[in-house]
């Protein structure tokens, strides 16, 4: 009885995803990689920008350093775009035969693309927001001890390292296709 129930559930699940399509899953993964990374970058650069406006209203001469610190959380959006580009290129969407692609993209292959894009999607989202907070703190260092602002830059770089690991994880998985 249990084996029959599990087989029935597996068949229904396969039909659901079969109707949904492997290509849709693959495109969802690629879209989330760029979309969530860009959302994180927008939030992170916004957090740093809010801190920067306070400092710049007091001392406009620090605009170059504030801009560097504000731009750092924006890199995750770029990394997400790289993963998106590699994913759709690997799928064959750039100049390939779309009808053949629909028939070749199985649900399991679509899930593999989806899984390959998730490290960048989640890593990009979370690290960009965290980096925005660290950048805001670094702007406070710049305001109070201008000669020590590079220490804050290094702290931002530590968060960037994890965004790069997310990019690397997604890229290594995408290169297997």
Secondary structure as GFF3:
##gff-version 3
##sequence-region A 1 177
A	DSSP	alpha_helix	2	20	.	.	.	ID=ss1
A	DSSP	alpha_helix	22	58	.	.	.	ID=ss2
A	DSSP	three_ten_helix	60	62	.	.	.	ID=ss3
A	DSSP	alpha_helix	63	71	.	.	.	ID=ss4
A	DSSP	three_ten_helix	72	74	.	.	.	ID=ss5
A	DSSP	alpha_helix	75	91	.	.	.	ID=ss6
A	DSSP	alpha_helix	98	104	.	.	.	ID=ss7
A	DSSP	alpha_helix	107	144	.	.	.	ID=ss8
A	DSSP	three_ten_helix	146	148	.	.	.	ID=ss9
A	DSSP	alpha_helix	149	174	.	.	.	ID=ss10
###
